[in-house]
Amino acid sequence: QVQLVESGGGLVQAGGSLRFSCAASRSIYGINPMGWYRQAPGKQRELVAIITSDHSTNYADSVKGRFTISRDNAKNTVYLQMNSLKPEDTAVYYCNANRLGLSYWGQGTQVTVSS
């Protein structure tokens, strides 16, 4: 079992920045990958970024060059730094962890980007 607690959402103007944290209830050394997804109103949940245990990363095309995912295994935490935010980034963002074939989700945190 892995519990994920997200923090860092909020309201920001276009061009601004936000940083998410996702704290896991257990060591994340063996959790691979961890990632961030988002779901905008009326749309399906989509991948934003993932990071493997060896810190390899992958990003959705829409966020490449603007978002950065990282992980601190010692703190059991994954981060998402979001820069140059756009109104189309408005969504509920979810942290995700995969361990032993099971997928775990955080509670979600709202990001609203005003134009």
MARRO-875380 format. One line per field, with one value per residue: x, z, y of N, C-alpha, C, O, CB in turn. Coordinates in nm, 3 decimals, decimal comma. Last residue first. Glycine has a CB too. Layout:
<nodes>
neast	X|...
nup	Z|...
nnorth	Y|...
caeast	X|...
caup	Z|...
canorth	Y|...
ceast	X|...
cup	Z|...
cnorth	Y|...
oeast	X|...
oup	Z|...
onorth	Y|...
cbeast	X|...
cbup	Z|...
cbnorth	Y|...
</nodes>
This chain:
<nodes>
neast	-0,586|-0,505|-0,508|-0,536|-0,516|-0,589|-0,490|-0,541|-0,480|-0,279|-0,287|-0,121|-0,130|0,059|0,291|0,469|0,371|0,358|0,188|0,104|-0,080|-0,274|-0,444|-0,702|-0,626|-0,476|-0,323|-0,439|-0,319|0,019|0,332|0,612|0,664|0,651|0,791|0,703|0,851|0,821|0,969|1,129|1,368|1,536|1,454|1,315|1,268|1,102|1,006|0,924|0,786|0,880|0,985|0,670|0,398|0,302|0,416|0,484|0,802|1,015|1,337|1,533|1,597|1,581|1,311|1,157|0,887|0,662|0,401|0,130|-0,129|-0,472|-0,815|-1,032|-1,250|-1,420|-1,158|-0,849|-0,622|-0,290|-0,016|0,315|0,485|0,724|0,748|0,847|0,974|1,181|1,213|1,026|0,896|0,567|0,393|0,514|0,424|0,473|0,446|0,471|0,494|0,440|0,449|0,311|0,190|-0,123|-0,144|-0,290|-0,401|-0,295|-0,085|0,068|0,071|-0,045|0,034|-0,032|0,038|0,052|0,085
nup	-1,758|-1,490|-1,407|-1,138|-1,015|-0,740|-0,685|-0,560|-0,396|-0,575|-0,645|-0,763|-0,902|-0,894|-0,949|-0,757|-0,798|-0,903|-0,842|-0,907|-0,844|-1,046|-1,086|-1,264|-1,460|-1,689|-1,908|-2,061|-1,967|-1,872|-1,715|-1,686|-1,498|-1,243|-1,104|-0,905|-0,715|-0,467|-0,184|0,014|0,075|-0,073|-0,333|-0,489|-0,832|-1,077|-1,377|-1,509|-1,785|-2,024|-2,188|-2,241|-2,241|-2,466|-2,472|-2,148|-2,077|-1,873|-1,734|-1,503|-1,242|-1,178|-1,141|-1,359|-1,396|-1,613|-1,676|-1,762|-1,911|-1,835|-1,815|-2,053|-1,988|-1,837|-1,698|-1,701|-1,519|-1,517|-1,346|-1,268|-1,120|-1,099|-1,240|-0,925|-0,613|-0,446|-0,314|-0,157|0,154|0,215|0,154|-0,033|-0,144|-0,389|-0,474|-0,734|-0,795|-1,054|-1,221|-1,500|-1,740|-1,606|-1,246|-1,039|-0,763|-0,679|-0,516|-0,311|-0,254|-0,196|-0,083|-0,110|0,014|-0,082|0,000
nnorth	3,394|3,171|2,847|2,638|2,319|2,112|1,781|1,452|1,248|1,003|0,653|0,360|0,041|-0,261|-0,396|-0,306|0,020|0,349|0,653|0,991|1,287|1,499|1,803|1,941|2,236|2,446|2,473|2,666|2,901|2,814|2,888|2,894|2,589|2,367|2,090|1,841|1,573|1,324|1,172|1,054|1,159|1,002|1,045|1,284|1,364|1,571|1,731|2,038|2,219|2,329|2,139|1,992|1,995|1,869|1,618|1,487|1,336|1,144|1,056|0,874|0,803|0,544|0,514|0,761|0,977|1,155|1,391|1,377|1,191|1,263|1,187|1,347|1,629|1,782|1,969|1,779|1,613|1,475|1,322|1,236|0,952|0,689|0,355|0,250|0,217|0,167|0,410|0,529|0,424|0,558|0,753|1,037|1,353|1,567|1,909|2,152|2,489|2,730|3,048|3,241|3,258|3,350|3,339|3,088|2,906|2,570|2,320|2,204|1,848|1,514|1,206|0,868|0,547|0,220|-0,119
caeast	-0,522|-0,588|-0,422|-0,612|-0,438|-0,637|-0,478|-0,558|-0,617|-0,304|-0,312|-0,174|-0,117|-0,055|0,177|0,427|0,454|0,334|0,300|0,084|0,044|-0,267|-0,321|-0,667|-0,670|-0,576|-0,270|-0,471|-0,457|-0,078|0,200|0,545|0,695|0,576|0,809|0,676|0,818|0,834|0,890|1,009|1,252|1,561|1,424|1,413|1,236|1,221|0,975|1,035|0,770|0,817|1,053|0,815|0,466|0,245|0,466|0,388|0,704|0,939|1,210|1,496|1,577|1,714|1,395|1,190|1,029|0,697|0,543|0,206|0,005|-0,360|-0,690|-0,976|-1,147|-1,472|-1,303|-0,923|-0,754|-0,387|-0,119|0,206|0,450|0,630|0,784|0,897|0,853|1,136|1,326|0,998|1,012|0,672|0,387|0,467|0,492|0,394|0,516|0,399|0,571|0,396|0,506|0,362|0,330|-0,047|-0,163|-0,174|-0,438|-0,348|-0,172|0,128|0,058|0,003|-0,026|0,033|-0,046|0,124|0,000
caup	-1,873|-1,547|-1,467|-1,225|-1,068|-0,849|-0,643|-0,664|-0,391|-0,473|-0,682|-0,653|-0,927|-0,852|-1,037|-0,757|-0,719|-0,944|-0,811|-0,933|-0,831|-0,960|-1,104|-1,137|-1,442|-1,584|-1,803|-2,094|-1,926|-1,970|-1,716|-1,806|-1,535|-1,361|-1,120|-1,041|-0,737|-0,609|-0,243|-0,035|0,136|0,071|-0,270|-0,381|-0,715|-1,006|-1,271|-1,472|-1,660|-1,923|-2,182|-2,259|-2,126|-2,432|-2,562|-2,255|-2,064|-1,997|-1,736|-1,642|-1,274|-1,213|-1,022|-1,314|-1,365|-1,528|-1,669|-1,769|-1,854|-1,926|-1,744|-1,987|-2,061|-1,961|-1,703|-1,717|-1,580|-1,496|-1,447|-1,252|-1,220|-1,035|-1,222|-1,058|-0,685|-0,532|-0,386|-0,301|0,069|0,231|0,291|-0,023|-0,040|-0,364|-0,403|-0,661|-0,768|-0,935|-1,186|-1,366|-1,734|-1,718|-1,376|-1,086|-0,872|-0,654|-0,620|-0,398|-0,208|-0,284|-0,040|-0,171|0,021|-0,088|0,000
canorth	3,462|3,277|2,947|2,727|2,431|2,197|1,921|1,554|1,298|1,103|0,792|0,439|0,184|-0,181|-0,415|-0,446|-0,070|0,212|0,564|0,848|1,212|1,382|1,728|1,877|2,097|2,436|2,386|2,527|2,868|2,861|2,825|2,947|2,727|2,411|2,233|1,888|1,713|1,358|1,279|0,986|1,225|1,011|0,917|1,277|1,283|1,522|1,635|1,950|2,145|2,416|2,267|1,984|2,056|1,999|1,721|1,513|1,443|1,153|1,128|0,901|0,945|0,594|0,507|0,627|0,964|1,043|1,358|1,502|1,193|1,248|1,206|1,230|1,558|1,726|1,944|1,903|1,597|1,583|1,323|1,332|1,051|0,780|0,495|0,284|0,257|0,059|0,352|0,525|0,449|0,460|0,701|0,899|1,277|1,446|1,802|2,049|2,369|2,657|2,918|3,218|3,293|3,295|3,404|3,163|2,997|2,703|2,373|2,304|1,985|1,621|1,333|0,982|0,666|0,348|0,000
ceast	-0,511|-0,511|-0,511|-0,520|-0,528|-0,535|-0,508|-0,548|-0,645|-0,446|-0,325|-0,183|-0,188|-0,024|0,053|0,298|0,391|0,429|0,262|0,210|0,013|-0,126|-0,312|-0,547|-0,652|-0,633|-0,367|-0,407|-0,494|-0,219|0,105|0,406|0,618|0,604|0,743|0,688|0,781|0,784|0,925|0,914|1,121|1,444|1,443|1,381|1,351|1,175|1,106|0,992|0,893|0,809|0,996|0,876|0,618|0,318|0,422|0,443|0,604|0,827|1,145|1,357|1,564|1,709|1,538|1,283|1,052|0,847|0,561|0,355|0,066|-0,228|-0,575|-0,847|-1,098|-1,371|-1,346|-1,072|-0,825|-0,516|-0,210|0,113|0,340|0,601|0,689|0,793|0,894|1,015|1,280|1,114|0,975|0,788|0,493|0,478|0,430|0,474|0,421|0,496|0,487|0,486|0,439|0,412|0,394|0,096|-0,079|-0,208|-0,317|-0,383|-0,217|0,039|0,115|-0,013|0,039|-0,040|0,034|0,021|0,089
cup	-1,850|-1,657|-1,537|-1,275|-1,162|-0,886|-0,763|-0,607|-0,499|-0,485|-0,560|-0,696|-0,817|-0,874|-1,001|-0,836|-0,721|-0,869|-0,850|-0,899|-0,847|-0,961|-0,999|-1,165|-1,297|-1,578|-1,686|-1,999|-1,956|-1,920|-1,813|-1,822|-1,661|-1,385|-1,251|-1,039|-0,883|-0,628|-0,391|-0,106|0,093|0,146|-0,118|-0,303|-0,617|-0,887|-1,207|-1,357|-1,636|-1,787|-2,079|-2,262|-2,138|-2,317|-2,521|-2,343|-2,179|-1,975|-1,875|-1,645|-1,424|-1,268|-1,051|-1,193|-1,310|-1,507|-1,580|-1,772|-1,869|-1,852|-1,840|-1,914|-1,983|-2,042|-1,839|-1,726|-1,581|-1,570|-1,419|-1,373|-1,179|-1,134|-1,126|-1,164|-0,820|-0,616|-0,485|-0,381|-0,078|0,140|0,317|0,121|-0,028|-0,266|-0,385|-0,586|-0,684|-0,918|-1,061|-1,345|-1,599|-1,715|-1,483|-1,218|-0,909|-0,780|-0,588|-0,507|-0,313|-0,215|-0,121|-0,130|-0,030|-0,082|0,000
cnorth	3,612|3,350|3,050|2,836|2,510|2,303|2,011|1,694|1,402|1,157|0,880|0,585|0,261|-0,034|-0,337|-0,466|-0,209|0,119|0,422|0,770|1,063|1,323|1,617|1,787|2,058|2,296|2,372|2,427|2,723|2,828|2,894|2,887|2,766|2,558|2,274|2,040|1,737|1,501|1,297|1,083|1,161|1,073|0,922|1,151|1,287|1,439|1,590|1,860|2,057|2,349|2,363|2,123|2,054|2,070|1,861|1,626|1,441|1,254|1,124|0,963|0,974|0,736|0,553|0,631|0,825|1,041|1,236|1,470|1,331|1,255|1,178|1,268|1,437|1,648|1,891|1,872|1,731|1,553|1,442|1,322|1,146|0,891|0,566|0,257|0,316|0,094|0,247|0,465|0,437|0,496|0,596|0,849|1,139|1,361|1,686|1,959|2,274|2,536|2,862|3,076|3,269|3,348|3,336|3,228|3,080|2,778|2,514|2,360|2,078|1,756|1,444|1,109|0,786|0,460|0,125
oeast	-0,460|-0,389|-0,583|-0,460|-0,587|-0,475|-0,459|-0,592|-0,760|-0,522|-0,374|-0,101|-0,302|0,090|-0,048|0,210|0,273|0,551|0,148|0,322|-0,093|-0,063|-0,340|-0,550|-0,594|-0,682|-0,342|-0,434|-0,572|-0,236|0,109|0,369|0,566|0,570|0,777|0,605|0,822|0,687|1,040|0,793|1,013|1,421|1,372|1,292|1,468|1,059|1,207|0,947|0,957|0,824|1,056|0,827|0,688|0,302|0,495|0,508|0,635|0,764|1,211|1,270|1,582|1,803|1,609|1,327|0,977|0,925|0,486|0,427|0,055|-0,216|-0,578|-0,780|-1,120|-1,401|-1,312|-1,109|-0,856|-0,519|-0,207|0,158|0,283|0,683|0,590|0,752|0,965|0,959|1,333|1,112|0,902|0,779|0,507|0,561|0,308|0,578|0,300|0,609|0,438|0,546|0,389|0,416|0,516|0,119|0,022|-0,291|-0,248|-0,393|-0,181|0,085|0,198|-0,099|0,160|-0,162|0,151|-0,070|0,188
oup	-1,936|-1,651|-1,632|-1,196|-1,254|-0,799|-0,873|-0,496|-0,525|-0,573|-0,455|-0,773|-0,782|-0,865|-1,070|-0,797|-0,691|-0,874|-0,831|-0,923|-0,805|-1,065|-0,881|-1,257|-1,217|-1,678|-1,594|-2,008|-1,882|-1,840|-1,832|-1,930|-1,732|-1,302|-1,357|-0,980|-0,972|-0,565|-0,433|-0,088|0,131|0,263|-0,044|-0,218|-0,655|-0,846|-1,275|-1,253|-1,730|-1,684|-2,050|-2,330|-2,052|-2,298|-2,539|-2,293|-2,290|-1,869|-1,977|-1,566|-1,466|-1,332|-0,960|-1,150|-1,226|-1,585|-1,485|-1,861|-1,974|-1,746|-1,916|-1,947|-1,862|-2,153|-1,943|-1,759|-1,477|-1,668|-1,311|-1,487|-1,070|-1,222|-1,080|-1,179|-0,828|-0,684|-0,596|-0,504|-0,117|0,059|0,431|0,199|-0,014|-0,300|-0,367|-0,627|-0,578|-1,014|-0,976|-1,437|-1,585|-1,691|-1,454|-1,294|-0,823|-0,889|-0,485|-0,585|-0,394|-0,129|-0,116|-0,143|0,004|-0,164|0,073
onorth	3,684|3,365|3,017|2,910|2,454|2,368|1,988|1,721|1,436|1,116|0,838|0,634|0,230|0,011|-0,346|-0,542|-0,225|0,136|0,380|0,815|1,016|1,311|1,638|1,705|2,131|2,243|2,295|2,307|2,663|2,736|3,016|2,841|2,680|2,643|2,221|2,109|1,663|1,543|1,287|1,075|1,208|1,045|0,854|1,150|1,292|1,444|1,574|1,908|2,010|2,415|2,466|2,213|2,108|2,190|1,958|1,718|1,398|1,257|1,103|0,926|1,088|0,784|0,595|0,737|0,776|1,096|1,216|1,516|1,394|1,316|1,081|1,366|1,427|1,605|1,948|1,759|1,788|1,479|1,500|1,313|1,136|0,922|0,510|0,142|0,416|0,007|0,238|0,469|0,346|0,589|0,549|0,897|1,125|1,305|1,706|1,937|2,311|2,487|2,935|2,995|3,277|3,466|3,273|3,178|3,135|2,721|2,570|2,443|2,038|1,774|1,466|1,117|0,803|0,467|0,133
cbeast	-0,602|-0,632|-0,320|-0,735|-0,309|-0,767|-0,336|-0,691|-0,645|-0,203|-0,439|-0,086|-0,174|-0,091|0,143|0,407|0,470|0,351|0,339|0,044|0,113|-0,369|-0,198|-0,789|-0,591|-0,688|-0,137|-0,426|-0,556|-0,052|0,141|0,630|0,846|0,424|0,960|0,535|0,936|0,755|0,914|0,936|1,252|1,688|1,512|1,410|1,204|1,312|0,895|1,161|0,641|0,677|1,048|0,850|0,425|0,099|0,421|0,247|0,775|0,884|1,231|1,500|1,692|1,781|1,397|1,254|1,074|0,649|0,625|0,173|0,093|-0,365|-0,681|-0,949|-1,030|-1,526|-1,380|-0,875|-0,838|-0,330|-0,199|0,261|0,411|0,687|0,786|1,024|0,769|1,105|1,427|0,968|1,124|0,621|0,250|0,548|0,486|0,363|0,570|0,313|0,704|0,245|0,657|0,257|0,347|-0,115|-0,128|-0,050|-0,559|-0,251|-0,293|0,245|0,129|-0,072|-0,007|0,038|-0,098|0,211|-0,096
cbup	-2,001|-1,438|-1,568|-1,152|-1,141|-0,810|-0,585|-0,735|-0,255|-0,483|-0,767|-0,527|-1,067|-0,705|-1,043|-0,614|-0,573|-1,097|-0,660|-1,079|-0,695|-1,004|-1,095|-1,077|-1,536|-1,606|-1,752|-2,236|-1,998|-2,110|-1,577|-1,931|-1,557|-1,344|-1,117|-1,092|-0,695|-0,700|-0,168|0,081|0,100|0,097|-0,329|-0,288|-0,756|-0,960|-1,326|-1,433|-1,663|-1,968|-2,315|-2,388|-1,999|-2,396|-2,704|-2,198|-2,059|-2,040|-1,694|-1,728|-1,219|-1,315|-0,968|-1,427|-1,262|-1,591|-1,615|-1,648|-1,921|-2,034|-1,618|-2,088|-2,093|-2,043|-1,671|-1,843|-1,506|-1,542|-1,449|-1,237|-1,344|-0,900|-1,357|-1,089|-0,603|-0,450|-0,288|-0,352|0,104|0,200|0,318|-0,117|0,095|-0,498|-0,267|-0,755|-0,695|-0,946|-1,164|-1,267|-1,771|-1,853|-1,367|-1,099|-0,831|-0,576|-0,637|-0,459|-0,072|-0,418|0,113|-0,326|0,166|-0,218|0,123
cbnorth	3,436|3,376|2,883|2,786|2,381|2,262|1,951|1,537|1,358|1,216|0,802|0,425|0,222|-0,208|-0,555|-0,496|-0,018|0,196|0,572|0,824|1,242|1,276|1,822|1,795|2,000|2,538|2,440|2,498|2,960|2,798|2,826|2,918|2,745|2,384|2,272|1,842|1,804|1,258|1,411|0,917|1,373|1,092|0,808|1,406|1,138|1,640|1,513|2,032|2,059|2,457|2,331|1,907|1,985|1,983|1,692|1,550|1,579|1,014|1,273|0,770|1,025|0,502|0,364|0,547|1,073|0,910|1,478|1,593|1,087|1,353|1,116|1,118|1,651|1,833|2,074|1,980|1,491|1,717|1,189|1,478|0,984|0,836|0,565|0,206|0,359|-0,060|0,292|0,666|0,353|0,317|0,643|0,807|1,351|1,367|1,851|1,968|2,402|2,614|2,931|3,250|3,434|3,330|3,554|3,071|3,089|2,781|2,284|2,248|2,006|1,619|1,357|0,968|0,691|0,358|0,000
</nodes>
